[in-house]
Amino acid sequence: MLSRGDHLLSIQQLESADIPHLFKIADSMQPYVLRQKRTRVLDGAILANLFFEPSTRTRVSFGTAFNLLGGHVRETVGMKASALAKGESLYDMAKVISCYADCVAMRHPESGSVAEFATGSDVPVLNGGDGANEHPTQALLDLYTIYKELGQNGKSLDQASIAMVGDLKHGRTVHSLSKLLNNCAPVSINLVAPNALQMPDSIIRALETHGHQVQTFSDLAEGVQSTDVVYQTRIQEERFETQEEANLYRGQFRIDKQLFDDACEQSTILMHPLPRDSRPEANELNDDLNLLDNLAIFRQTFNGVSMRMALFATVLDVVDSVHQYAENVPWYSNKK
Ligand code: NCD
């Protein structure tokens, strides 16, 4: 079980029992995310939010989660602005940051880099994405969203039929989500991608070994049929050798209202880790879906804050004391 002082580097560290446990803690964070209450349980604690790759929601949501627990956030953004550009090793940087901070959230373009950093860190490190490898906190918030959304449709996780769509080869979110599903009861999984961007074989084999019913598709409309959840992803253009190669796949798998009406179920939930690429040549999740209640992308973002609060509370060992430090919120908030 994830506990006090632990790093979260790969989703494979978790056990089945972690999932309902973290969901329950995330549920208990809702009043704070909704600004119905505030808590000062982490007053004085410092998060080092180290982001060496582009990010908006992951970085801000880690920071917001820490702030909502009463803690403070120090950030560094971009490789060029950091001592990594002067040749500092990740190990040394971790030793330095451990002197200042109580916890670290980190994103880096190379697979394995966050784990390498953690070897030098004396404080818990949460992986906010390492290259095409993993994005464990995103997987947790994604599964939490699937669980909540299915619950509203009267279904449980073990009855789910999930389509993952897009760049499954390079997408770290779908890699981590697939590995996390191996801690759950077997479900039906459609992997929908251009042949060259299909999910790595090792991940497909692990899903099958676990008993999931896995099917691969290169046709979008076929792949999303009869599914409860469609998890769309962006072509990860930054992971291709050349921009020309990435351009071959951009816009191939677009979901718009027409495709939704023609191919999906009325109750199909549409998810995306975001950002969606809204440039006309990509546009993988069209704006004409924006008013559809099935579009869960911003509820997914919202759930990310509760889940990251749950993770901080767990590794800093304040799960049981969060509510002892609760107070009323005196300011106007649109979220209450
Ligand atoms: C994803 C990522 O960075 O892997 N974004 C996120 O963290 N929510 C997905 C993406 O960039 O396409």
Residues whose N, C-alpha, C, O or C-beta is under 5 A from the ligand:
A	BS01	NCD	T58 G129 H135 R172 T173 R234 P273 L274 P275
